């Protein structure tokens, strides 16, 4: 019986080690609490204005978090953004609105938000089990 229990414990530890994928964060990004994504926090006007503009690629499981001290009507646009992304707006009441950002679009995407998160298309949809607005 003890041997069987030890075998189960060993197998579970082996499986966890085998299937645990460690994420390597790109420069400027930090491993998130969930240890499944890398995050970069943009807290200055200059950093928030630049965002993902002119970047050719965003590594998988990497997120930009645009942070403000209050919840206001925030607008994002994709005019100079090459990457198809998810854009998640979160307000003070923790209401979520998920939008799709289309590369090079001049259409402004606006919602009440204190936090806006951008990630590769489909990643936030899956991570938070949401639907697009």
N, C-alpha and C positions, 0 to 999 in steps of 0.2 A: 504494500500500500504506500509506504513512504517513498519507495523507488518510483512509483507511478506519479506521485505528487511532485517529486523532484524533476521528473521528466517533463511534466506539464509546465512547471516553472521555467525550466531551461528552454523549452520550445518557445514559450511566450517571450522571454528575454531575447532570444535569437531573432524571433519574428520582428520585435520592436526595433532591434538594431538594424536588421536587414531592410525594413521598409521605411525607417525614419530617414527622410531626406533633409539634409542640412542645406539651408538656403545661404548662398553667399551674396551679401548685399553689395551693390555698386557703391562707388565713392560718394559720400554725402548722404547715404541712406543708412538707417539703423534697423536692426532686427526688431520686429514688433513683439508685443507681449505674447501673441499667439504662436510665435516662432515659425509662422508659415508665410509671413510677408515682410518686406522691407519698406520702411517708411521714411519720408523726408518731410519735415515740417517747415512750412513757409509762413513766417510771421511778420515780415516787413513788406511794405508796399512794393518796393523794388523787386523782391523775390516773387511776390504774388503776381505782379504784372508780367514777369517773364514766364513763370510756370513751365510748360512743356514746349513753348515756342521754339521753332527751328531745330528741335531735337529729332533725330532720325529714328530713334528707337527708345523704348522703355522696356527694360528687362522684365520677364515674367515675374509676377508676384511683387512688383514694386509699386508703391503708391505715393502720390504727392498729397499732402494734407495742407490745405489753405486754411489758416486759422485767424480769426478776428476775436476781439474781446466782447463783441455784441452781435446780436442777430439783426441783420438788415437785408434789404433786397440786394442780392449779389448777382452779377451778370458775368458769364464766362463766354468766350467765343473762340473759334478754331481757325481764324483767318491765317495765322502763320504756324499752325500745328499740323504736322505731317501724319501723326499717329491717330488711328481710330481708337477712341477711348470711351470709358464709362465716366460719367460725372455725377457724383452723389452729393446732394445738398442736404444738410442737417441743420435744423433750427434749434432754438432754445428749448423747445418742448420735445426734442428728439424725434421730430417727424422727419421721415426720409423721403426724398424724391430722387429717383434715378433717371438720368437722361443719357442719350447716346450722342457723343460728339463726333461729327463727321469731319474728316480732314479738309482743311482749307475753307470751311464754311464761314460765311460772314454773318450768319444768323446768331443773334445773341440768345443765350440760354440763361434765363433769369428766374430765381426763386428766393424766398426768404431763407437766409442761412447764417449760421455762425461758423460752420465748418463746411468746406467743400473738399471732397476727395476725388482725385483723378487716378485712374488705373487703365490698363489695357482693356479693350473692348471685351466684355463678357466676364471679366474677373470679379467685379463688384456684384454683378448680377448673381453669380454663383456663390460668392462668399457670404452675402447677406440674404440670399434666397428672396430677391426682390423681382419686380417686373419693371420694365421701362415705362416711363410716363407717356 
